[in-house]
């Protein structure tokens, strides 16, 4: 009985994630996407959300974020002084953004679902001080998208937050943009936008200069106090485990400590795919079936 319930919940959350929005990933990709495995949590987050189901939100509806835009020049100054520190992960210890690094995307973490990174307090104290005054900002970083870069279509896995972008140093051109569920926003210096990152989105910089933004995860406002409490708990205890360091003084979360082992398996899989695509897909489905079987086995015992 429990096995049936688990399977029903899994397939309902898969369909919910797949059908969310106008634009969709291929079903075969969505099945193995990390957003699928958080599908039950995301149904809860969006089901009890105060926000309407739509890609973009009015920035005026988040007045607590106004100090960031008011002080964008101060934030930009600190970001521009970090050119040697905004970079790709130096080892396989950033599971959430690992695929972005291959396309030139770079980041410098300010905080990740807990306290500010020690490196951030040291190198950009004014920005971290501003962020610490806004409790709804659960994670933040400076993010670079170099000229000519492209980030493919994807969904972020967690619906307990919404995404805030503040333009700091951008091409100020429509050629540098993000598209969320077929709605497009072009970054401009000093301008902010906020969107739901669980919709399919992608970005491209066709401009002639690197785009630098302040990138924040803002806690999703919930309808009920108990739902908001659960959202906060999940962020502190689960999302914080995906913390990635800027340097040796920052902590690495549990998820990223074990990610290097999964990445080694992934690398072997890519090598197998290049040699024998049929065997790769047979192995992939066999592994998926085995994992599901292990999860469901206790229900049959």
PyMOL commands that set and color helices and strands:
alter all, ss='L'
color gray80, all
select helices_A, chain A and resi 2-19+27-32+34-37+39-47+59-61+63-70+72-80+95-101+118-123+125-132+225-237+239-242+254-275+277-300
alter helices_A, ss='H'
color red, helices_A
select strands_A, chain A and resi 56-57+106-112+137-145+150-154+161-169+176-180+183-186+192-195+201-205+211-219
alter strands_A, ss='S'
color yellow, strands_A
deselect
rebuild
show_as cartoon
